Amino acid sequence: MSENTETDAKSIYKEGFQLFVKGDVDGAIARYRDALEVDEALAIAWNGLSMALAKKGELDAAVEAAEKLIEIEPDDPLSHTNLSRILMQKGMIPEAEDARAKAMGLQMKQGS
């Protein structure tokens, strides 16, 4: 991937984030997906997409986006925390606790 592609994807992500902050969840979801079309490995876009989908109540899609984020950043505690939060919202308590434990283990391993 070229540097321009990554920059373009991040710019699109930032537009999505601004929409999310303004409360335009549908607009944010669309821009996050646009950013991911440019760079499907842009972790922050997967994170934003998962949060926006969860806010909209599309929890199955939010879980999928959170799981994709974990594929990209498996050692990032925040990725696992994000998944835990969405699973909790979905009522999947044991799975949420597992994801939370994974996040805490990674944090301890990293000395945070």
N, C-alpha and C positions, 0 to 999 in steps of 0.2 A: 504494500500500500504506500502511496506517495505521501509526502508531508502535506501537500495541498488537500488531499482527500481527508486526512485526519483533521486538518484545520477546518475544512468545510463541515464535517460531521459535528465537530465541537461547536461551531457557530450555530448550526441548526439545533443542537441540543440546548444551547443557551437561550435560543428563541422559545423552545418548549418550556424551559424552566421559568422564563418570564411569564408565559401564559399560565403556568401552574400557580405561580405566586399570585397572579391576578384573579385566580379562581376559575379560569377557563380550562377545566380538566380535559374536555374533549379536544380542544385545540392543542393542549400539551401532549396528549397521547399521540395525536397525528404527527406533531413535530418530532417527538422521540422516535416514532417509527420511521420518519423520513431520515433522521440521523443514522438510524441503524441500517437503512438501505444503502447509505454511503459507506458506513463502516460498521459491520455487524459485530465487531469485537470492542466497540466503545462501551466500556463498563458503566460509565456514568449515565449513559442513555438507557441501558438495561435497568439500572437502579431507578432512574426517574420514571421509566415506563411502569415498573412494578409498583411504585408508590402511587402513581396516578391511577392505574387500574384498580388498585386496592381502595383508593378514595372513592372511585366511582362505583365500587361494589362488585366489580368483575374479578372475583377472587381466584377463580381457576386460572384465568389468563395472568393475573398478578403473580401467582405461584410459579407459573411457567417462566415468566420474565425473571423472577428472583432466582430460580434454579439456573437459568442461563447465565446470570451474573456470577453465580458460584462457580460455574464451569470456567468462566474467564478469570476470576479471581478467587481460587479455592482457599487461599491462605489469608484472605481479608476477613477479619472478624465481623466487620460491618455488613458484609454480604450475607453472612449467616444470621446476623441479628435481624436484618431486613426480612429474610425468609421466615424467621421465627415469628415476627410481628404479624405477618400476613397469615400464617397458619393459625395463629391465635385468633385473629379476626374471623377466620373461617370456622373456628370451633374445633380445630384439630390439635388439641392440647398436648397429647404425647409427642406428636411430631414437632410441635412448636418447642417443647422442652428439649427435644433432641438437638434441634437447630441452635437453641440458646446455649446448650452445653458445649456444642462444637465451637461457637463463637467465644465463649469464655475460655475454653481450652487454648484456642489460638491466641487470645489476648495474653494469657499467662505465659505461653511459649515465647511470645514476642516481647515479654517484659513490660507490657503496658500497665 
